Structures are given as structure tokens and as C-alpha cells.
Amino acid sequence: MYLASVGPPRTPLRRAVRNVPGNVVALGIVSLVTDISAEMVTAILPLYLVFGLGLNPLQFGLLDGLYAGATAVLRLVGGHVADRWRRLKTVAGIGYALSAIAKLGFLVTGPVVPAIGAVLAIDRAGKGIRTAPRDALITSSSDPASLGRSFGVHRALDTVGAFLGPLVATLVLWASLNNYDSVFVTSFALATCAVILLVSFVRDQPAPPPVQAPAPIRTTLGLLREANFRRCCIWAAGLGLFTITDSFVYLAVQRRWDIGTSVFPLLPLGTAGTFLLLAIPLGRLGDRIGRWKVFLGGHLALIVALLIICGPIGSWWFVLALHGVFYAATDGVLPAAVGQLLPEHLRASGLAVLQTGQALARMAAAVTVGLLWTLWDLRPAILAFTLALLAVTIAAAIFKPLGVRR
């Protein structure tokens, strides 16, 4: 039995998921469980690396950059293979399984930084492989007019997992007397459950054979010749190049407001809580007023958050709330905006190209922030990136892609 065949749940979520395909809800539940697993590790990793192993900002930036995008090329592989096999679910499942296996790697690495980097690379390889096929599944399962809502529902369910992950990690650490291995074992068990849910409840949406496609867009290279799609990719990468990664945001908040290390793993809850509340409303807003407008509005929210970190006034909880607004307005809205520009048989490949550009740009951003933090200190580094991000956001608002003009 598939979740796609199950009627709407009789819960307060019923109104939110009304008219959203069951396949999208099923993928959202898979992402929910996966994100509990992933965020358990993510919540403790900066604390462990910076405070436990004593890495300086540049060293942490290199590892964080690896985590953000060193395996981004595998997004292209995942998208291409999914389209070629016409088996989106299968390729996504391989990615989920690879990330699950990587959780066991933390048990054997110990404090060896290169080994930790290798495990992070494997984990991100899994994410890279699964992301484009999963988003292509969401797009293929949805009405084009309500793509924003579909992605919003998926990201909201995903964010429930992101919200629960740090709480579960904190509870496991407390119960195990700060034994990090117990977090990794629990994370592996949850990731394995997510793979089982994917296999059991998600229905595949195979793309039509490539021979049905018009000649100019039979290949991924042909997609890049399309001006609208190419401009979307360029702007997404340009914005990503000056987007400070999550770990640095949380480290900056910790330093700016002198937050204790015992509270640090809970900081992502502020982001996740806002993301959870706004993912569906902002997705629907994008359907109504234009997804590109909402996407750029999310970057403005991040800019304000970073300026507060650099300024003399403000509060950490407001920064985390704005950080959540940024994700709610961008994470699902961008693939919803771009997915409608892509032919179905190349949708996974096209989304993979878009996401690879973003991931590589954010990898470069993490390394650069770490370097500038080491050379200049925290506030000058963040302020320089914030001003650059503002300039690119304004340019993207003026020279928007024609296909997503609204």
C-alpha cells in the first residue's frame, strides 16, 4: 500500500495538505525522518569540532565547505542517472541509503579530522544523489499551478525533522552522559527507517522516453542553452556565493551573545521553528505573487539577520527567526520556480544543475568566511559578505529571469 492511496489525515494538518498529492506527503514523511537523523549530527558537529577538537575558523570553514558542497558534482550524476533510467525513486533511495551508512562512519573516525572529512563527504554524497530526483518526483506528482504549495508542504514536513533532530540529540546525550557515539548510532537507526519508508510508500513517476523531446532540449547541455534556465542557475549560484552557511551563523550568534555550549545544539530550533511555520504560507504566496519575488525576499531576511549580528542592538532569537524566514522563502520556492521551466524527461538533471551551482558556491562561501574570520575577525568578515549579498540580491531583482518574471 502507498501513502499516495491513503486519504487526508484527520489532524490539524488536514487543511494544510488538502489537494496536495499523497506522493508529496509520503516524500515529506521520508524527509522528516531523515532530517531527524541528519540534524542530530549537524547540531553537535560545530560544537564538537570547534570546542572539542579546537579547530580554528579556517579549518572549520574547510570542513563546513566540504559538508556544504564538495560532493556537489554527484547531484549531476544523480539527476542524469535518474533521467536516463527513468527511475527517480530508485536513485533517490540510493542517496538516502548512502547517507544512512555514513552515520556509522562517525563511530570509527574518532578525533581524526581527515577521517571526519571523508565521512562528511560520503554523507553529502548521499544528499547530492537524492536531492534532484526527489524534487523531480515532487514536481512530476504536482499540479504546476500549485507547485509552491507542494514544495511548501514537503519542506514543512522536512523541517519538523530538523526541529526534532537537535532535541533528540540533546536527549540522547543527556541519557548517555555525553557519549557522542550514542548520537551516531541513533542517527543511523533513524536514517535506516527513512529508507524503509521510501521503499514502502513512495510511488515512482518515470519520465517519458527522451525521443519524445524536441531536438534543442534532448540533453542537459541543451537545457543550459535555454536563456531563462541559464539565468536562474547563474543567479542562484551568485547568491549562494555570498550566503553564509548555517554553522557559521550559529557560531556567530554564539559568540555575539555569549551563549553557553550546553545551549548551542538547540540554536537550530529557532531556525527550524520559523521555517516550519512559514514554509507552506510562503510557498502559497509564491504561487500567487511570484516565486522569484519570494525567493529574493528570503535573501533580504538573511541580510537583516546578518546586520543584526554585526550591530550593537538586537537579539539572538530574532536572528534565528529571520534565518528561518530565509529558508522558508528559498529552499522549496526556487525548485518550484525553476521546475516548471524544465521538460519532464530532463527535470531531475536540470534541478541537479541548479543545485550543484548553489552547492559549489556555498562551499566557496564557507571557506572564504573561515579565511576572512581568521584574518579579520568575525564582524568584518560577516559585514563584507552581507554587503556583497545585498548587491547581488538587488541585481537579481532587476535582471530577473524572464521565465519567472513574477
DRENDO-1510 file (C-alpha; in Angstrom, 1 decimal, always signed):
<recs>
REC; n; res; u; v; w
REC; 1; MET; +0.0; +0.0; +0.0 .
REC; 2; TYR; +1.3; +3.5; -0.8 .
REC; 3; LEU; +0.7; +6.7; +1.1 .
REC; 4; ALA; -0.5; +8.1; -2.2 .
REC; 5; SER; -3.6; +6.0; -1.8 .
REC; 6; VAL; -4.4; +7.0; +1.7 .
REC; 7; GLY; -7.0; +9.7; +2.3 .
REC; 8; PRO; -6.1; +13.0; +4.1 .
REC; 9; PRO; -5.2; +12.6; +7.7 .
REC; 10; ARG; -7.8; +13.7; +10.3 .
REC; 11; THR; -5.5; +16.0; +12.1 .
REC; 12; PRO; -4.9; +19.8; +12.2 .
REC; 13; LEU; -2.5; +19.2; +9.2 .
REC; 14; ARG; -5.5; +18.2; +7.0 .
REC; 15; ARG; -6.2; +21.7; +5.8 .
REC; 16; ALA; -2.6; +22.3; +5.0 .
REC; 17; VAL; -2.2; +19.2; +2.9 .
REC; 18; ARG; -5.6; +19.4; +1.2 .
REC; 19; ASN; -5.2; +18.9; -2.6 .
REC; 20; VAL; -1.5; +18.0; -2.1 .
REC; 21; PRO; -0.7; +14.7; -3.8 .
REC; 22; GLY; -0.1; +11.7; -1.5 .
REC; 23; ASN; +3.2; +11.1; -3.1 .
REC; 24; VAL; +4.4; +14.5; -1.9 .
REC; 25; VAL; +3.2; +13.8; +1.6 .
REC; 26; ALA; +5.0; +10.4; +1.5 .
REC; 27; LEU; +8.2; +12.1; +0.4 .
REC; 28; GLY; +7.7; +14.7; +3.1 .
REC; 29; ILE; +7.5; +12.0; +5.8 .
REC; 30; VAL; +10.6; +10.3; +4.5 .
REC; 31; SER; +12.4; +13.7; +4.7 .
REC; 32; LEU; +11.1; +14.2; +8.2 .
REC; 33; VAL; +12.6; +11.0; +9.5 .
REC; 34; THR; +15.9; +11.6; +7.5 .
REC; 35; ASP; +16.2; +15.2; +8.9 .
REC; 36; ILE; +15.8; +14.0; +12.5 .
REC; 37; SER; +18.8; +11.7; +11.7 .
REC; 38; ALA; +20.8; +14.4; +9.9 .
REC; 39; GLU; +20.1; +17.3; +12.3 .
REC; 40; MET; +21.2; +15.1; +15.3 .
REC; 41; VAL; +24.7; +15.1; +13.8 .
REC; 42; THR; +24.6; +18.7; +12.5 .
REC; 43; ALA; +23.5; +20.1; +15.8 .
REC; 44; ILE; +26.5; +18.7; +17.7 .
REC; 45; LEU; +29.1; +18.9; +14.9 .
REC; 46; PRO; +30.2; +22.6; +15.2 .
REC; 47; LEU; +30.4; +22.2; +19.0 .
REC; 48; TYR; +32.5; +19.0; +18.7 .
REC; 49; LEU; +34.8; +20.4; +16.0 .
REC; 50; VAL; +35.4; +23.9; +17.3 .
REC; 51; PHE; +35.1; +23.5; +21.1 .
REC; 52; GLY; +36.0; +19.8; +21.3 .
REC; 53; LEU; +38.8; +19.5; +18.8 .
REC; 54; GLY; +39.9; +23.1; +18.9 .
REC; 55; LEU; +39.7; +23.8; +15.1 .
REC; 56; ASN; +40.3; +27.4; +14.1 .
REC; 57; PRO; +37.8; +29.2; +11.8 .
REC; 58; LEU; +39.7; +28.5; +8.6 .
REC; 59; GLN; +39.9; +24.8; +9.4 .
REC; 60; PHE; +36.2; +24.7; +10.3 .
REC; 61; GLY; +35.4; +26.6; +7.2 .
REC; 62; LEU; +37.2; +24.0; +5.1 .
REC; 63; LEU; +35.2; +21.1; +6.7 .
REC; 64; ASP; +32.0; +23.1; +6.5 .
REC; 65; GLY; +32.6; +23.9; +2.9 .
REC; 66; LEU; +33.1; +20.2; +2.3 .
REC; 67; TYR; +29.9; +19.5; +4.1 .
REC; 68; ALA; +28.1; +22.1; +2.0 .
REC; 69; GLY; +29.3; +21.3; -1.4 .
REC; 70; ALA; +32.4; +19.2; -2.0 .
REC; 71; THR; +30.3; +16.4; -3.4 .
REC; 72; ALA; +28.0; +18.7; -5.3 .
REC; 73; VAL; +29.0; +17.1; -8.6 .
REC; 74; LEU; +27.2; +14.0; -7.6 .
REC; 75; ARG; +24.0; +16.0; -7.8 .
REC; 76; LEU; +24.6; +16.0; -11.6 .
REC; 77; VAL; +25.3; +12.3; -11.5 .
REC; 78; GLY; +22.1; +11.6; -9.5 .
REC; 79; GLY; +20.0; +13.8; -11.8 .
REC; 80; HIS; +21.4; +12.3; -15.0 .
REC; 81; VAL; +21.1; +8.7; -13.9 .
REC; 82; ALA; +17.6; +9.2; -12.7 .
REC; 83; ASP; +16.5; +10.7; -16.0 .
REC; 84; ARG; +18.4; +8.1; -18.0 .
REC; 85; TRP; +17.0; +5.2; -16.1 .
REC; 86; ARG; +13.6; +6.9; -15.7 .
REC; 87; ARG; +13.6; +5.7; -12.1 .
REC; 88; LEU; +13.5; +8.7; -9.8 .
REC; 89; LYS; +12.6; +6.8; -6.7 .
REC; 90; THR; +15.4; +4.2; -7.2 .
REC; 91; VAL; +18.1; +6.9; -7.5 .
REC; 92; ALA; +16.7; +8.9; -4.6 .
REC; 93; GLY; +16.7; +5.7; -2.5 .
REC; 94; ILE; +20.4; +5.0; -3.2 .
REC; 95; GLY; +21.2; +8.5; -1.9 .
REC; 96; TYR; +19.2; +8.0; +1.2 .
REC; 97; ALA; +20.9; +4.7; +1.9 .
REC; 98; LEU; +24.4; +6.1; +1.4 .
REC; 99; SER; +23.7; +8.9; +3.9 .
REC; 100; ALA; +22.4; +6.3; +6.4 .
REC; 101; ILE; +25.6; +4.2; +6.0 .
REC; 102; ALA; +27.8; +7.3; +6.5 .
REC; 103; LYS; +26.4; +7.7; +10.1 .
REC; 104; LEU; +28.2; +4.5; +11.1 .
REC; 105; GLY; +31.5; +6.1; +9.9 .
REC; 106; PHE; +31.5; +8.6; +12.8 .
REC; 107; LEU; +31.8; +5.6; +15.1 .
REC; 108; VAL; +35.2; +4.7; +13.8 .
REC; 109; THR; +36.8; +8.0; +12.9 .
REC; 110; GLY; +37.4; +9.3; +16.4 .
REC; 111; PRO; +39.0; +12.8; +16.5 .
REC; 112; VAL; +40.9; +12.3; +13.2 .
REC; 113; VAL; +40.0; +15.4; +11.2 .
REC; 114; PRO; +40.7; +14.0; +7.7 .
REC; 115; ALA; +38.6; +10.9; +8.5 .
REC; 116; ILE; +35.8; +13.1; +9.7 .
REC; 117; GLY; +36.0; +15.0; +6.4 .
REC; 118; ALA; +35.8; +11.7; +4.5 .
REC; 119; VAL; +32.7; +10.7; +6.4 .
REC; 120; LEU; +31.1; +14.1; +5.8 .
REC; 121; ALA; +31.9; +13.7; +2.1 .
REC; 122; ILE; +30.1; +10.3; +2.0 .
REC; 123; ASP; +27.1; +11.7; +3.8 .
REC; 124; ARG; +26.8; +14.7; +1.5 .
REC; 125; ALA; +27.3; +12.4; -1.5 .
REC; 126; GLY; +24.1; +10.7; -0.5 .
REC; 127; LYS; +22.3; +14.0; -0.2 .
REC; 128; GLY; +23.7; +15.1; -3.5 .
REC; 129; ILE; +22.5; +12.0; -5.3 .
REC; 130; ARG; +19.0; +12.1; -3.8 .
REC; 131; THR; +18.0; +15.8; -3.9 .
REC; 132; ALA; +17.4; +16.3; -7.6 .
REC; 133; PRO; +15.4; +13.0; -8.2 .
REC; 134; ARG; +13.3; +13.8; -5.0 .
REC; 135; ASP; +12.5; +17.3; -6.2 .
REC; 136; ALA; +11.7; +16.0; -9.6 .
REC; 137; LEU; +9.3; +13.5; -8.1 .
REC; 138; ILE; +7.6; +16.3; -6.2 .
REC; 139; THR; +7.3; +18.3; -9.4 .
REC; 140; SER; +6.0; +15.4; -11.5 .
REC; 141; SER; +3.5; +14.5; -8.8 .
REC; 142; SER; +2.0; +18.0; -8.6 .
REC; 143; ASP; -0.2; +20.4; -10.5 .
REC; 144; PRO; +2.1; +23.1; -12.0 .
REC; 145; ALA; -0.2; +25.8; -10.6 .
REC; 146; SER; +0.3; +24.6; -7.0 .
REC; 147; LEU; +4.0; +23.7; -7.1 .
REC; 148; GLY; +4.8; +26.2; -4.4 .
REC; 149; ARG; +2.3; +24.6; -2.0 .
REC; 150; SER; +3.6; +21.1; -2.8 .
REC; 151; PHE; +7.2; +22.1; -2.1 .
REC; 152; GLY; +6.0; +24.1; +1.0 .
REC; 153; VAL; +4.2; +21.0; +2.4 .
REC; 154; HIS; +7.3; +18.8; +1.7 .
REC; 155; ARG; +9.7; +21.4; +3.3 .
REC; 156; ALA; +7.4; +21.8; +6.3 .
REC; 157; LEU; +7.4; +18.1; +7.0 .
REC; 158; ASP; +11.2; +18.1; +6.4 .
REC; 159; THR; +11.5; +20.9; +8.9 .
REC; 160; VAL; +9.6; +19.0; +11.6 .
REC; 161; GLY; +12.5; +16.6; +11.4 .
REC; 162; ALA; +15.0; +19.5; +11.5 .
REC; 163; PHE; +13.2; +20.8; +14.6 .
REC; 164; LEU; +13.2; +17.4; +16.4 .
REC; 165; GLY; +16.7; +16.5; +15.5 .
REC; 166; PRO; +18.5; +18.8; +18.0 .
REC; 167; LEU; +16.0; +17.9; +20.7 .
REC; 168; VAL; +16.6; +14.1; +20.1 .
REC; 169; ALA; +20.4; +14.7; +20.1 .
REC; 170; THR; +20.3; +16.6; +23.3 .
REC; 171; LEU; +18.1; +13.9; +24.9 .
REC; 172; VAL; +20.4; +11.1; +23.8 .
REC; 173; LEU; +23.5; +13.0; +25.0 .
REC; 174; TRP; +21.8; +13.6; +28.4 .
REC; 175; ALA; +20.7; +9.9; +28.7 .
REC; 176; SER; +24.2; +8.6; +27.6 .
REC; 177; LEU; +26.2; +11.0; +29.8 .
REC; 178; ASN; +27.6; +12.9; +26.8 .
REC; 179; ASN; +28.5; +9.9; +24.7 .
REC; 180; TYR; +28.7; +11.1; +21.1 .
REC; 181; ASP; +28.7; +7.6; +19.8 .
REC; 182; SER; +25.2; +7.1; +21.1 .
REC; 183; VAL; +24.0; +10.0; +18.9 .
REC; 184; PHE; +25.6; +8.5; +15.8 .
REC; 185; VAL; +24.0; +5.1; +16.5 .
REC; 186; THR; +20.6; +6.6; +16.9 .
REC; 187; SER; +21.0; +8.7; +13.8 .
REC; 188; PHE; +21.9; +5.6; +11.8 .
REC; 189; ALA; +18.8; +3.8; +13.0 .
REC; 190; LEU; +16.5; +6.7; +12.0 .
REC; 191; ALA; +18.1; +7.0; +8.6 .
REC; 192; THR; +17.6; +3.3; +8.0 .
REC; 193; CYS; +13.9; +3.8; +8.9 .
REC; 194; ALA; +13.6; +6.6; +6.3 .
REC; 195; VAL; +14.9; +4.3; +3.6 .
REC; 196; ILE; +12.3; +1.6; +4.5 .
REC; 197; LEU; +9.6; +4.3; +4.4 .
REC; 198; LEU; +10.7; +5.4; +0.9 .
REC; 199; VAL; +10.7; +1.9; -0.4 .
REC; 200; SER; +7.3; +1.1; +1.1 .
REC; 201; PHE; +5.2; +4.2; +0.5 .
REC; 202; VAL; +6.6; +6.4; -2.3 .
REC; 203; ARG; +5.4; +5.8; -5.8 .
REC; 204; ASP; +7.8; +6.3; -8.7 .
REC; 205; GLN; +7.0; +8.8; -11.5 .
REC; 206; PRO; +9.0; +7.7; -14.5 .
REC; 207; ALA; +9.7; +10.3; -17.1 .
REC; 208; PRO; +8.7; +9.8; -20.8 .
REC; 209; PRO; +11.4; +8.5; -23.2 .
REC; 210; PRO; +13.8; +11.1; -24.3 .
REC; 211; VAL; +12.9; +10.5; -28.0 .
REC; 212; GLN; +9.7; +12.4; -27.4 .
REC; 213; ALA; +11.6; +15.6; -26.6 .
REC; 214; PRO; +12.2; +18.5; -29.1 .
REC; 215; ALA; +15.7; +18.4; -30.5 .
REC; 216; PRO; +17.1; +21.5; -28.7 .
REC; 217; ILE; +16.4; +20.1; -25.3 .
REC; 218; ARG; +17.2; +16.4; -25.6 .
REC; 219; THR; +20.3; +16.8; -23.3 .
REC; 220; THR; +21.3; +18.7; -20.2 .
REC; 221; LEU; +23.6; +20.8; -22.3 .
REC; 222; GLY; +20.6; +21.8; -24.3 .
REC; 223; LEU; +18.9; +23.0; -21.2 .
REC; 224; LEU; +21.8; +25.3; -20.5 .
REC; 225; ARG; +21.2; +26.9; -23.9 .
REC; 226; GLU; +17.8; +28.0; -22.7 .
REC; 227; ALA; +18.2; +31.6; -21.5 .
REC; 228; ASN; +15.7; +31.5; -18.7 .
REC; 229; PHE; +17.0; +28.4; -17.1 .
REC; 230; ARG; +20.6; +29.5; -17.5 .
REC; 231; ARG; +19.9; +32.8; -15.9 .
REC; 232; CYS; +18.2; +31.1; -12.9 .
REC; 233; CYS; +21.3; +28.9; -12.4 .
REC; 234; ILE; +23.6; +31.9; -12.6 .
REC; 235; TRP; +21.6; +34.0; -10.1 .
REC; 236; ALA; +21.2; +31.0; -7.7 .
REC; 237; ALA; +25.0; +30.4; -7.8 .
REC; 238; GLY; +25.7; +34.1; -7.5 .
REC; 239; LEU; +23.5; +34.4; -4.4 .
REC; 240; GLY; +25.0; +31.2; -2.9 .
REC; 241; LEU; +28.5; +32.6; -3.3 .
REC; 242; PHE; +27.7; +35.2; -0.6 .
REC; 243; THR; +25.4; +33.1; +1.6 .
REC; 244; ILE; +26.9; +32.4; +5.0 .
REC; 245; THR; +26.4; +28.7; +5.9 .
REC; 246; ASP; +24.3; +27.6; +8.8 .
REC; 247; SER; +27.2; +26.5; +11.0 .
REC; 248; PHE; +28.9; +29.9; +10.8 .
REC; 249; VAL; +25.6; +31.7; +11.5 .
REC; 250; TYR; +25.2; +29.6; +14.7 .
REC; 251; LEU; +28.8; +30.2; +15.7 .
REC; 252; ALA; +28.4; +33.9; +15.1 .
REC; 253; VAL; +25.3; +34.0; +17.2 .
REC; 254; GLN; +27.0; +32.0; +20.0 .
REC; 255; ARG; +29.9; +34.5; +20.0 .
REC; 256; ARG; +27.9; +37.7; +19.6 .
REC; 257; TRP; +25.6; +36.9; +22.6 .
REC; 258; ASP; +28.0; +34.6; +24.6 .
REC; 259; ILE; +25.6; +31.6; +24.5 .
REC; 260; GLY; +26.7; +28.7; +26.6 .
REC; 261; THR; +27.9; +25.5; +25.0 .
REC; 262; SER; +25.1; +23.5; +26.6 .
REC; 263; VAL; +22.5; +25.6; +24.8 .
REC; 264; PHE; +24.4; +25.7; +21.4 .
REC; 265; PRO; +22.9; +22.4; +20.0 .
REC; 266; LEU; +19.4; +23.9; +20.4 .
REC; 267; LEU; +20.1; +27.0; +18.3 .
REC; 268; PRO; +18.9; +25.4; +15.1 .
REC; 269; LEU; +15.5; +25.1; +16.7 .
REC; 270; GLY; +14.9; +28.8; +16.2 .
REC; 271; THR; +15.5; +28.5; +12.5 .
REC; 272; ALA; +13.5; +25.3; +12.2 .
REC; 273; GLY; +10.6; +26.6; +14.1 .
REC; 274; THR; +10.2; +29.6; +11.9 .
REC; 275; PHE; +10.8; +27.5; +8.8 .
REC; 276; LEU; +8.1; +25.1; +9.9 .
REC; 277; LEU; +5.5; +27.9; +10.4 .
REC; 278; LEU; +6.2; +29.7; +7.2 .
REC; 279; ALA; +7.2; +27.1; +4.6 .
REC; 280; ILE; +3.6; +26.4; +3.4 .
REC; 281; PRO; +2.3; +30.1; +3.6 .
REC; 282; LEU; +5.4; +31.4; +1.7 .
REC; 283; GLY; +5.1; +28.6; -0.8 .
REC; 284; ARG; +1.4; +29.5; -1.5 .
REC; 285; LEU; +2.4; +33.2; -1.6 .
REC; 286; GLY; +4.9; +32.4; -4.3 .
REC; 287; ASP; +2.2; +30.7; -6.3 .
REC; 288; ARG; +0.1; +33.9; -6.1 .
REC; 289; ILE; +2.5; +36.8; -6.4 .
REC; 290; GLY; +5.5; +35.2; -8.0 .
REC; 291; ARG; +8.1; +32.7; -6.7 .
REC; 292; TRP; +11.1; +34.8; -7.7 .
REC; 293; LYS; +9.9; +37.7; -5.6 .
REC; 294; VAL; +9.5; +35.4; -2.6 .
REC; 295; PHE; +12.9; +33.8; -3.2 .
REC; 296; LEU; +14.7; +37.2; -3.2 .
REC; 297; GLY; +12.7; +38.3; -0.2 .
REC; 298; GLY; +14.1; +35.4; +1.7 .
REC; 299; HIS; +17.6; +36.7; +1.0 .
REC; 300; LEU; +16.7; +40.1; +2.3 .
REC; 301; ALA; +15.6; +38.4; +5.5 .
REC; 302; LEU; +19.1; +36.8; +5.8 .
REC; 303; ILE; +20.7; +40.2; +5.1 .
REC; 304; VAL; +18.8; +41.8; +8.0 .
REC; 305; ALA; +19.8; +38.9; +10.3 .
REC; 306; LEU; +23.5; +39.2; +9.5 .
REC; 307; LEU; +23.3; +43.0; +10.0 .
REC; 308; ILE; +21.9; +42.5; +13.5 .
REC; 309; ILE; +24.7; +40.1; +14.3 .
REC; 310; CYS; +27.2; +42.8; +13.3 .
REC; 311; GLY; +25.3; +45.6; +15.0 .
REC; 312; PRO; +25.1; +46.9; +18.6 .
REC; 313; ILE; +21.4; +46.0; +19.2 .
REC; 314; GLY; +19.1; +43.1; +18.5 .
REC; 315; SER; +18.5; +39.7; +20.0 .
REC; 316; TRP; +19.7; +36.2; +19.1 .
REC; 317; TRP; +16.2; +34.8; +18.8 .
REC; 318; PHE; +15.2; +37.4; +16.2 .
REC; 319; VAL; +18.3; +36.5; +14.2 .
REC; 320; LEU; +17.3; +32.8; +14.3 .
REC; 321; ALA; +13.7; +33.7; +13.3 .
REC; 322; LEU; +14.9; +35.7; +10.3 .
REC; 323; HIS; +17.2; +32.8; +9.4 .
REC; 324; GLY; +14.1; +30.6; +9.3 .
REC; 325; VAL; +12.3; +33.1; +7.1 .
REC; 326; PHE; +15.3; +32.9; +4.7 .
REC; 327; TYR; +14.9; +29.1; +4.4 .
REC; 328; ALA; +11.1; +29.1; +4.2 .
REC; 329; ALA; +11.3; +31.6; +1.3 .
REC; 330; THR; +14.0; +29.9; -0.7 .
REC; 331; ASP; +14.5; +26.2; +0.0 .
REC; 332; GLY; +11.3; +25.0; -1.7 .
REC; 333; VAL; +10.4; +28.1; -3.7 .
REC; 334; LEU; +13.4; +28.0; -6.0 .
REC; 335; PRO; +12.9; +24.5; -7.3 .
REC; 336; ALA; +9.2; +25.3; -7.7 .
REC; 337; ALA; +10.1; +28.3; -9.8 .
REC; 338; VAL; +12.6; +26.5; -11.9 .
REC; 339; GLY; +10.9; +23.1; -12.2 .
REC; 340; GLN; +8.2; +24.5; -14.4 .
REC; 341; LEU; +10.8; +25.6; -16.9 .
REC; 342; LEU; +12.1; +22.1; -17.4 .
REC; 343; PRO; +10.9; +19.3; -19.7 .
REC; 344; GLU; +9.7; +16.3; -17.7 .
REC; 345; HIS; +12.3; +13.9; -19.1 .
REC; 346; LEU; +15.2; +16.2; -18.0 .
REC; 347; ARG; +13.7; +17.6; -14.8 .
REC; 348; ALA; +16.0; +15.8; -12.4 .
REC; 349; SER; +19.0; +16.7; -14.5 .
REC; 350; GLY; +18.0; +20.3; -14.7 .
REC; 351; LEU; +17.4; +20.6; -11.0 .
REC; 352; ALA; +20.7; +18.9; -10.3 .
REC; 353; VAL; +22.5; +21.6; -12.4 .
REC; 354; LEU; +20.7; +24.3; -10.4 .
REC; 355; GLN; +21.5; +22.7; -7.1 .
REC; 356; THR; +25.1; +21.9; -8.0 .
REC; 357; GLY; +25.8; +25.5; -8.8 .
REC; 358; GLN; +24.3; +26.6; -5.4 .
REC; 359; ALA; +26.2; +23.9; -3.5 .
REC; 360; LEU; +29.6; +24.7; -5.1 .
REC; 361; ALA; +29.0; +28.4; -4.5 .
REC; 362; ARG; +28.2; +27.8; -0.8 .
REC; 363; MET; +31.2; +25.6; -0.4 .
REC; 364; ALA; +33.4; +28.5; -1.6 .
REC; 365; ALA; +31.5; +30.9; +0.7 .
REC; 366; ALA; +32.2; +28.7; +3.7 .
REC; 367; VAL; +35.9; +28.6; +3.0 .
REC; 368; THR; +36.1; +32.3; +2.3 .
REC; 369; VAL; +34.2; +33.2; +5.5 .
REC; 370; GLY; +36.5; +31.0; +7.5 .
REC; 371; LEU; +39.6; +32.7; +5.9 .
REC; 372; LEU; +38.3; +36.2; +6.4 .
REC; 373; TRP; +37.2; +35.4; +10.0 .
REC; 374; THR; +40.8; +34.2; +10.7 .
REC; 375; LEU; +42.3; +37.3; +9.1 .
REC; 376; TRP; +39.9; +40.0; +10.0 .
REC; 377; ASP; +37.8; +38.6; +12.9 .
REC; 378; LEU; +34.1; +37.9; +13.0 .
REC; 379; ARG; +32.2; +41.2; +12.3 .
REC; 380; PRO; +34.3; +42.5; +9.4 .
REC; 381; ALA; +34.0; +39.1; +7.7 .
REC; 382; ILE; +30.3; +38.9; +8.1 .
REC; 383; LEU; +29.7; +42.5; +7.2 .
REC; 384; ALA; +31.7; +42.2; +3.9 .
REC; 385; PHE; +29.7; +39.1; +2.9 .
REC; 386; THR; +26.4; +40.8; +3.8 .
REC; 387; LEU; +27.1; +43.9; +1.7 .
REC; 388; ALA; +28.1; +41.7; -1.3 .
REC; 389; LEU; +24.9; +39.6; -0.8 .
REC; 390; LEU; +22.8; +42.7; -0.8 .
REC; 391; ALA; +24.4; +43.9; -4.1 .
REC; 392; VAL; +23.7; +40.6; -5.8 .
REC; 393; THR; +20.1; +40.4; -4.5 .
REC; 394; ILE; +19.4; +43.9; -5.9 .
REC; 395; ALA; +20.9; +42.9; -9.2 .
REC; 396; ALA; +18.8; +39.6; -9.3 .
REC; 397; ALA; +15.7; +41.7; -8.7 .
REC; 398; ILE; +16.4; +44.0; -11.6 .
REC; 399; PHE; +17.7; +41.4; -14.1 .
REC; 400; LYS; +15.3; +38.6; -13.2 .
REC; 401; PRO; +15.0; +35.5; -15.5 .
REC; 402; LEU; +12.2; +36.0; -18.0 .
REC; 403; GLY; +10.6; +32.6; -17.3 .
REC; 404; VAL; +10.0; +33.5; -13.6 .
REC; 405; ARG; +9.3; +37.2; -14.2 .
REC; 406; ARG; +6.6; +37.3; -11.5 .
</recs>
